[in-house]
Amino acid sequence: MRIGLLTEGGYPYVSGEAGLWCDRLVRGLGQHEFDVYALTRSERQEARGWVPLPPQVSRVRTASLWDAEDDGVVYGRRARRRFAEHYGELAATLSTTVPGQVPGASGTVSQANSEAAPDQSALEADRFANALYGLAELARDEGGLPRALRSETAVRALERACRAPGAHRLAREARVPDLLTVAARLERALRPLSLDWYEDDGLGAVDLCHAASGGTAALPGLLARHFCEVPLLVTEYGVRLRAHYLTDPDSSPSIRALLAAFHGRLAAETYRRAALITPGNAHARRWQERCGADRAKLRTVHPGMDATPFAEAGESPECADPRTLVWVGRVEPAKDLVSLLHAFAEIRKEEPGARLRIVGGPADPEGAAYLAHCKGLAAQLFPDEADGPHAVGSNPVSFEETGGPELPSRADAYASGALVVLSSVVEGFPAGLVEAMFCGRATVSTDVGAVVEAIGGTGLVVPPRNPRALAEACVALLRDPERRARLGAAARARALELFTVEQNVAAFHGIYLDILSRTPARRVVLDETGEPVPFSAPAEGHVPGRWTESTARAAVRGGPGWATDAPVRATVRAPASEKTPAGTAGGPNPDASDMGPPAAVPLTAIDEPSAMASVPVTEGVR
């Protein structure tokens, strides 16, 4: 089948969120064809280029969310009136959303209003959706929205919504600078509405849209569903609404409230329209349910990680130093290394020979400043110790980075210690903790994010920001090597069962087929009496290889005259050079990437055999 992979700030670029996960998914599903539609967040990301793409990626189309180019589209009077109407409706849904209430969630209203709440919530959801799709249709008719979204008309519409009766207090308190900031951020978030991706040669030609995250990345999938009826699959390892609450703390309360309302409304609409939603862990699943996701649509798919680099360390746990604790990750305030250093001071009182290796570096200036602060704190808590008056002292805490001769890789970092520690106060899915589990190491972690779900019963968990509890758990494992060994072996077995690339790829392969099997054909096929044939393009018709007889085809026989002029064929006969090799029993060909188009073509892709030529590529030709 043909998958439209939707990303924001990630794949296929070298740096970005979810890039590694998407690359492993695409490479693991070589029997499918992928079109990548990527939204970029910065000029630096674009300058760093793409990762090497496998042959199953047929094309890549990109769009920028960071520049401010003018589309040059000037609206007439009627178009301006349409824009003001739809944008005003969208702004009204944001200004009337009570701060702290998640759109689409239950349990956020009082008992007295519990009966009226479902109808009101559905009404507001429809109001937001109508405004969103109205703007999309306007952009399609007029050629774009960026200039209109940055216009004075947009700011005035936002101001009227915030001053209207029924607006909440924070919306009424918004000042002109706040309104300008909100309008600018909404323009960036709504920029996918102006893209030319929703035609028959774009997302309209794919069998399934797979959004690698929620928020703006899922917006092209919503429009493909609206314009072309393409089913949408949404995968989230970190919920965008939660990320909004945790970021940008310096903005005014009015800005945060209005933007939180937008992200909440967009999340609710995405979950409502998606065919399936695949959270990466139970923590993300709870957030999605809170945002209105239907439980029947939710299927947890844990992220897949490559266990091969950690196999050697996992198979030889005895090589670790029994007195060394290891922390591995990106240095930033959310990792709470200050609490870890204070906990290690308590550990040294009980185990004087213990050492702590902090492995990792900062990603931004804030992280660099935090690293400097932690180094100063370590020097203050642990003055360099010397064995005698003529010896050079050494600090029991070391700050290191991978890539050098002593620690060439992250696997070597984990292998150097007998105990791995995680001290975060904010965490999504703890990938570093899973890497330690692959290495067969016992872990002590703070109870944040999806930590408990990841480790199960194979490690110790303590409350965050509690150095004493963290120290007691570490001392208990340092003094009990047999318990460490048991926990490490159980952790490795759990990680290999749940968190490998293979299980992740297999899960999504099954989900793709499940969605397609329940999706009606988007082109009508008529039977002998002229009645439509439901589900006339079965799921196996989208899989490369010959699944039907070469002469089998669905065509109109009889029926109304308007239907007999252009019969619709379910499959087309492949040229002789493209026939399935003998011995494959008609199944998928592992060398299909070298043989050209598959024998069976999706019903949605062609009308005539001549249409089997690949769609022209305007960007990123592979």
C-alpha positions in Angstrom: 0.0 0.0 0.0 1.0 3.6 -0.3 1.5 5.5 3.0 1.6 9.3 3.4 4.0 9.8 6.4 3.4 13.2 8.0 6.1 14.7 10.2 6.9 18.0 11.9 10.5 18.9 12.8 11.7 15.3 12.3 12.1 12.7 9.6 13.7 12.8 7.0 16.0 15.5 8.5 19.1 14.5 10.4 18.0 16.3 13.5 14.5 16.4 15.0 11.9 14.6 16.9 10.8 11.1 16.0 13.4 11.0 13.2 15.0 7.7 14.3 11.7 6.1 15.0 10.3 7.0 11.6 13.5 5.8 9.8 13.3 2.4 11.5 9.6 2.1 10.6 10.1 2.9 7.0 13.1 0.6 6.6 11.2 -2.2 8.4 8.2 -2.0 6.0 10.0 -2.5 2.7 6.8 -4.1 1.2 5.0 -0.7 1.3 5.6 2.6 -0.5 6.0 5.8 1.5 5.5 9.4 0.5 7.0 11.7 3.2 5.4 15.1 3.9 7.6 17.0 6.3 7.1 20.3 8.1 10.3 22.0 9.2 10.8 24.2 12.2 14.1 26.0 11.6 16.6 27.0 8.9 19.3 25.1 10.8 17.3 21.9 10.5 16.9 22.3 6.8 20.6 23.1 6.4 21.7 19.9 8.1 20.1 17.9 5.4 18.3 14.5 5.2 19.2 11.0 6.4 19.9 8.5 3.7 16.5 7.3 2.4 15.6 3.7 1.6 14.2 2.9 -1.9 10.6 2.5 -0.6 10.5 6.3 -0.1 9.2 7.4 -3.5 9.2 11.1 -2.8 9.5 13.8 -0.1 7.7 17.1 0.0 8.6 19.7 2.5 7.1 23.0 3.8 8.5 25.5 6.2 6.9 26.6 9.5 9.7 29.1 10.4 10.0 31.6 7.6 7.7 34.5 6.9 7.4 34.5 3.1 4.5 36.4 1.6 2.3 34.3 -0.6 1.3 37.4 -2.6 -2.4 36.4 -2.5 -4.7 39.4 -2.4 -8.3 38.7 -1.5 -11.3 40.3 -3.0 -14.3 41.6 -1.0 -16.1 38.3 -1.0 -13.0 36.3 0.0 -12.2 38.8 2.8 -15.7 38.4 4.1 -15.4 34.6 4.1 -12.1 34.8 5.9 -13.4 37.2 8.6 -16.3 34.9 9.2 -14.4 31.6 9.5 -11.5 33.2 11.5 -13.9 34.9 13.8 -15.6 31.6 14.5 -12.3 29.9 15.2 -11.3 32.7 17.6 -14.6 32.6 19.3 -14.1 28.9 20.2 -10.7 29.7 21.7 -11.9 32.6 23.8 -14.9 30.7 25.3 -12.8 27.7 26.3 -12.4 27.8 30.0 -8.7 27.7 31.0 -7.8 24.3 32.6 -10.7 22.6 30.8 -9.6 20.2 28.1 -11.9 20.3 25.1 -13.7 17.0 24.6 -12.9 15.8 28.1 -15.4 14.5 30.5 -15.4 15.3 34.2 -14.5 19.0 33.7 -18.0 20.4 34.4 -20.1 20.7 37.5 -22.8 18.2 38.3 -25.5 20.8 37.7 -24.3 21.2 34.1 -23.5 17.5 33.5 -26.6 16.9 31.3 -26.0 20.0 29.1 -22.3 19.5 28.8 -22.1 16.8 26.1 -24.4 18.8 23.8 -22.4 22.0 24.4 -19.1 20.2 24.0 -20.2 18.7 20.7 -21.5 22.0 19.5 -18.2 23.8 20.2 -16.3 20.9 18.6 -18.4 21.2 15.4 -18.0 25.0 15.5 -14.2 24.7 15.6 -14.2 22.1 12.9 -16.4 24.1 10.6 -14.2 27.1 11.0 -11.0 25.1 10.4 -12.3 23.4 7.3 -13.9 26.7 6.1 -10.4 28.3 6.2 -8.9 25.3 4.4 -11.5 25.5 1.6 -10.9 29.3 1.3 -7.2 28.7 1.0 -7.8 26.1 -1.7 -10.1 28.5 -3.7 -8.0 31.6 -3.3 -4.4 30.1 -3.3 -3.3 30.6 0.2 -3.9 32.1 3.7 -0.6 33.4 5.1 -1.1 37.1 4.2 -4.7 37.0 5.5 -3.7 35.3 8.8 -1.1 38.1 9.4 -3.5 40.8 8.4 -5.2 43.4 10.6 -8.5 41.7 9.9 -7.3 38.6 11.8 -6.1 40.6 14.8 -9.4 42.5 14.9 -11.4 39.3 14.7 -9.4 37.9 17.6 -9.9 41.0 19.6 -13.7 41.0 19.0 -13.9 37.3 20.2 -11.9 38.1 23.3 -14.1 41.1 24.1 -17.4 39.4 23.3 -19.9 38.3 26.0 -19.1 34.8 27.2 -15.3 35.1 26.8 -13.4 33.9 29.8 -11.5 36.2 32.1 -8.0 35.6 30.7 -9.2 36.2 27.1 -10.8 39.5 28.2 -7.6 40.6 29.8 -5.5 40.1 26.6 -3.8 43.2 25.6 -2.8 44.2 22.0 0.7 42.7 22.3 -0.9 39.5 23.5 -3.3 39.4 20.6 -0.5 40.1 18.1 1.5 37.2 19.5 -1.4 34.8 19.4 -2.3 35.8 15.9 1.4 35.2 14.8 1.5 31.8 16.4 -1.9 30.8 15.0 -0.6 31.8 11.5 2.3 29.3 11.9 0.2 26.5 13.2 -2.4 27.0 10.4 0.2 27.2 7.6 -0.5 23.7 6.4 -4.0 24.9 5.3 -2.3 26.8 2.4 -0.2 23.9 1.1 -0.9 22.3 -2.3 -0.6 18.7 -0.9 -4.3 17.8 -1.1 -4.7 17.1 -4.8 -5.1 13.8 -6.6 -1.3 13.7 -7.2 -0.5 14.4 -3.6 -2.1 13.1 -0.4 -5.2 12.3 -2.4 -3.2 9.4 -4.0 -2.2 7.6 -0.8 -4.1 4.8 0.8 -3.4 6.0 4.4 -2.0 9.0 6.1 0.2 8.3 9.1 0.9 11.3 11.3 4.1 10.8 13.4 2.8 13.2 16.0 -0.2 15.2 16.9 -0.7 19.0 16.6 0.4 20.7 13.3 1.8 17.5 11.9 -1.7 15.9 11.9 -3.3 18.9 10.2 -2.4 17.7 6.7 -3.9 14.4 7.5 -7.2 16.0 8.6 -7.3 18.0 5.4 -6.6 14.8 3.3 -9.5 13.1 5.1 -11.7 16.2 4.5 -10.9 16.7 0.8 -10.0 13.2 -0.3 -11.5 10.8 2.3 -8.1 9.3 3.1 -8.1 7.5 6.5 -5.8 8.9 9.2 -3.6 7.1 11.7 -2.1 9.3 14.5 0.9 8.1 16.6 2.0 10.1 19.7 4.8 9.3 22.0 4.4 12.8 23.6 1.1 14.6 23.5 1.4 18.1 22.0 -1.0 19.7 24.4 1.1 18.5 27.4 4.2 19.9 25.7 2.5 23.2 25.4 1.8 23.3 29.1 5.4 22.6 29.9 7.0 25.1 27.5 7.1 28.8 27.0 6.6 29.7 30.7 7.5 33.4 30.1 4.4 34.1 28.1 1.5 36.0 29.7 -1.5 34.0 31.1 -3.7 35.3 28.2 -1.3 34.0 25.5 -1.0 30.6 27.2 -4.7 30.2 27.7 -5.6 31.1 24.1 -3.0 28.9 22.6 -3.8 26.0 25.0 -7.4 26.3 23.8 -6.3 26.0 20.2 -4.1 23.0 20.8 -6.8 21.3 22.8 -9.4 21.9 20.1 -7.1 20.7 17.4 -6.3 17.6 19.4 -9.9 16.8 20.0 -10.7 17.2 16.3 -7.8 15.0 15.3 -8.8 12.2 17.7 -12.4 12.5 16.5 -11.5 12.1 12.8 -8.7 9.6 13.1 -9.4 6.0 12.2 -7.0 4.8 14.9 -4.8 6.4 17.5 -1.6 4.7 18.7 -0.1 6.2 21.9 3.4 5.0 22.7 2.7 4.4 26.4 -0.1 4.5 29.0 1.0 8.0 30.1 0.3 9.4 26.6 -2.9 7.3 26.4 -4.3 9.0 29.5 -3.6 12.4 28.1 -5.4 11.4 24.8 -8.4 10.1 26.7 -8.5 13.4 28.6 -8.5 15.3 25.3 -11.5 13.3 24.1 -10.1 10.3 22.3 -12.4 7.4 22.1 -11.1 4.4 23.9 -12.2 2.1 21.1 -9.7 3.8 18.8 -6.7 3.6 21.1 -4.0 0.9 20.6 -0.8 1.3 22.6 2.3 0.6 20.5 5.5 0.9 22.4 8.4 2.6 20.6 10.9 0.3 18.9 14.5 0.6 19.7 17.6 -1.2 18.2 18.9 -3.7 20.8 21.9 -4.8 18.7 24.4 -2.1 20.0 23.7 -3.2 23.6 23.8 -6.9 23.2 27.5 -7.3 24.3 26.9 -5.4 27.5 23.7 -7.2 28.2 25.3 -10.6 27.8 28.3 -9.8 30.1 26.9 -7.9 33.1 29.8 -9.1 35.3 32.2 -6.6 33.6 30.6 -3.7 35.4 32.3 -1.9 38.3 30.1 -2.9 41.3 30.7 0.5 43.0 29.9 2.8 40.1 26.6 4.5 39.4 25.9 5.8 35.9 23.6 8.6 34.6 23.2 8.9 30.8 21.2 11.5 29.0 20.9 15.1 27.7 21.9 17.7 30.4 19.0 20.0 31.1 17.1 21.3 34.2 14.3 18.7 33.7 16.8 15.9 34.4 17.3 17.3 38.0 21.0 16.5 38.3 21.0 18.7 41.4 18.9 16.2 43.3 21.1 13.4 42.0 24.3 15.1 43.3 22.7 15.7 46.7 21.5 12.0 46.8 25.1 10.9 45.9 26.4 12.9 48.9 24.1 10.7 51.1 25.3 7.6 49.3 29.0 8.4 49.9 28.3 8.5 53.7 27.1 4.9 53.5 29.4 3.6 50.7 32.6 5.7 50.7 34.0 3.9 47.7 31.0 4.7 45.4 31.5 6.8 42.2 29.1 8.6 39.9 29.6 9.0 36.2 27.4 11.6 34.5 27.5 11.0 30.8 26.0 13.5 28.4 26.1 17.0 27.1 23.8 20.0 26.8 21.7 20.7 23.7 21.3 24.5 24.1 22.6 27.5 26.1 20.3 26.8 29.0 21.6 23.2 29.2 25.2 24.5 29.1 24.5 26.9 32.0 22.9 24.1 34.0 25.9 21.8 33.3 28.2 24.5 34.6 26.1 24.9 37.8 26.1 21.1 38.4 29.9 21.0 38.0 30.3 23.8 40.6 27.9 22.0 42.9 29.9 18.7 42.6 33.1 20.5 43.4 31.5 22.0 46.4 29.9 18.8 47.7 32.9 16.5 46.9 36.3 18.3 47.3 39.1 16.5 45.5 40.2 13.6 47.7 43.8 12.6 48.0 45.3 9.5 49.7 48.2 11.5 51.2 49.8 15.0 51.4 51.8 14.4 48.2 49.1 12.7 46.1 46.8 14.3 43.6 43.1 14.3 44.6 40.2 13.2 42.4 36.5 13.9 42.5 34.2 10.9 42.9 31.8 12.6 40.4 32.9 12.8 36.8 31.2 14.6 33.9 31.9 12.9 30.5 30.6 12.6 27.0 30.5 9.6 24.6 32.6 9.5 21.5 36.0 9.5 23.2 38.5 6.6 23.7 37.2 5.8 27.2 33.4 5.8 26.3 33.1 5.3 22.6 29.3 4.7 22.8 26.3 4.8 25.0 26.5 1.1 25.5 30.0 1.5 26.9 28.6 4.1 29.3 26.0 1.8 30.6 28.4 -1.1 30.8 30.8 0.8 33.0 28.5 0.8 36.0 26.5 -1.7 38.0 23.6 0.6 38.6 21.9 3.1 36.3 20.1 6.1 37.8 17.3 8.4 36.4 16.5 11.5 38.4 14.1 13.4 36.1 11.2 15.5 37.2 9.6 15.5 33.7 9.9 12.6 31.3 7.9 11.2 28.4 9.0 7.7 27.3 12.4 7.0 29.0 14.4 5.8 26.1 17.7 5.9 28.1 16.2 3.7 30.7 15.2 1.1 28.1 18.8 1.2 26.7 20.0 0.4 30.3 17.5 -2.5 30.4 18.9 -3.8 27.1 22.3 -3.8 28.8 21.0 -5.9 31.7 21.5 -3.2 34.3 19.4 -2.7 37.5 17.9 0.8 37.6 16.7 3.3 40.2 14.3 5.9 38.7 11.9 8.7 39.7 8.2 8.1 39.2 7.6 10.4 36.3 6.1 10.0 32.8 6.0 6.4 31.5 8.9 5.2 33.8 6.8 2.7 35.7 5.2 1.3 32.5 8.7 0.9 30.9 10.5 -0.9 33.8 7.5 -2.8 35.2 8.8 -4.6 38.3 12.4 -4.8 37.1 13.7 -1.7 38.9 13.3 0.5 42.0 11.1 3.7 41.7 11.2 6.7 44.1 9.3 10.0 44.2 10.9 12.9 42.2 12.8 15.7 44.0 13.5 13.4 46.9 17.3 12.9 47.2 17.0 10.9 50.4 14.7 8.3 48.9 16.9 8.1 45.8 20.0 7.6 48.0 18.4 4.8 50.1 17.3 2.9 46.9 20.8 3.1 45.4 22.5 2.0 48.7 20.1 -1.0 48.9 21.1 -2.2 45.5 24.8 -1.4 45.9 24.9 -3.7 49.0 23.0 -6.5 47.3 24.8 -7.8 44.1 22.5 -10.8 43.8 19.4 -8.6 43.7 21.1 -6.3 41.2 21.8 -9.3 38.9 18.2 -10.6 39.2 16.7 -7.2 38.4 19.1 -6.6 35.5 18.3 -10.0 33.9 14.5 -9.4 34.3 14.9 -5.9 32.8 16.8 -7.2 29.8 14.1 -9.9 29.1 11.3 -7.3 29.4 13.0 -4.8 27.1 13.7 -7.5 24.4 10.0 -8.6 24.6 8.3 -5.2 24.4 10.6 -2.5 23.1 12.4 -3.8 20.0 12.2 -2.4 16.5 10.8 -5.8 15.3 7.7 -5.7 17.5 7.1 -2.0 16.6 7.2 -2.6 12.9 5.0 -5.7 13.1 2.4 -3.8 15.1 2.2 -1.0 12.6 2.1 -3.4 9.6 -1.0 -5.1 11.2 -2.6 -1.7 11.9 -2.1 -0.6 8.4 -3.9 -3.6 7.0 -6.6 -3.4 9.7 -7.4 0.2 8.7 -7.5 -0.5 5.0 -9.7 -3.6 5.5 -12.3 -1.4 7.2 -12.0 1.5 4.7 -14.5 1.6 1.8 -13.2 2.1 -1.7 -13.0 5.7 -2.6 -14.1 5.0 -6.2 -17.5 3.5 -6.8 -17.6 0.0 -8.4 -21.0 -1.1 -9.7 -22.5 -4.5 -10.0 -24.7 -6.0 -12.8 -27.7 -4.0 -11.5 -25.9 -0.7 -11.2 -25.7 -0.9 -7.4 -22.4 0.1 -5.7 -20.3 -2.7 -4.4 -19.0 -1.9 -0.9 -15.4 -2.7 0.0 -14.7 -3.6 -3.6 -10.9 -3.0 -3.1 -9.9 -5.5 -0.3 -6.8 -4.9 1.8 -4.8 -7.6 -0.1 -5.3 -5.5 -3.3 -3.0 -2.9 -1.8 -0.2 -5.3 -1.1 2.5 -5.8 -3.8 2.2 -9.2 -5.6 -0.5 -11.0 -7.5 -3.5 -11.8 -5.3 -6.1 -12.4 -8.0 -6.2 -14.0 -11.4 -4.7 -12.0 -14.1 -8.1 -11.7 -15.8 -10.1 -10.8 -12.7 -11.4 -7.3 -12.8 -14.4 -5.4 -11.5 -16.2 -3.6 -14.2 -19.7 -2.2 -14.8 -22.1 -4.6 -16.6 -25.4 -3.1 -17.1 -26.8 -0.4 -14.9 -27.5 3.2 -15.7 -26.1 4.7 -18.9 -23.9 7.3 -17.1 -22.0 4.4 -15.4 -21.2 2.4 -18.5 -18.9 4.9 -20.2 -15.9 4.5 -17.9 -15.8 1.2 -16.1 -13.6 1.0 -13.0 -11.0 -1.8 -12.9 -10.0 -3.2 -9.5 -6.6 -4.4 -10.8 -4.6 -4.2 -14.0 -2.5 -6.8 -15.7 1.2 -6.4 -15.2 3.7 -6.5 -18.0 5.6 -9.7 -18.5 8.7 -8.2 -17.1 6.9 -7.4 -13.8 5.3 -10.8 -13.2 5.8 -12.4 -9.8 8.8 -14.8 -9.9 8.0 -18.5 -9.6 8.1 -20.0 -6.1 6.6 -17.0 -4.3 3.1 -18.3 -4.5 1.8 -14.9 -5.4 3.1 -13.4 -2.2 5.0 -10.2 -1.7 8.3 -10.1 -3.6 11.4 -9.2 -1.4 13.1 -7.7 -4.4 10.0 -5.7 -5.5 12.0 -2.4 -5.2 14.1 -3.5 -8.2 11.2 -4.7 -10.3 9.2 -1.5 -10.8 5.5 -1.1 -9.9 3.7 -4.1 -8.3 1.3 -6.3 -10.3 -1.8 -5.3 -8.2 -2.4 -1.6 -8.0 -4.7 0.0 -5.5 -8.1 0.9 -6.9 -7.6 4.4 -5.7 -4.4 4.9 -7.7 -5.5 4.3 -11.3 -8.3 4.4 -13.8 -6.5 3.0 -16.8 -3.4 0.8 -17.2 -1.5 3.8 -18.6 -1.8 5.5 -15.3 0.7 3.1 -13.7 3.5 5.6 -14.3 4.8 7.2 -11.1 3.3 10.6 -10.1 5.6 13.5 -11.1 7.7 14.6 -8.2 8.3 18.3 -7.7 10.5 18.1 -4.6 12.9 15.5 -3.2 12.9 13.1 -6.2 14.1 9.7 -5.3 
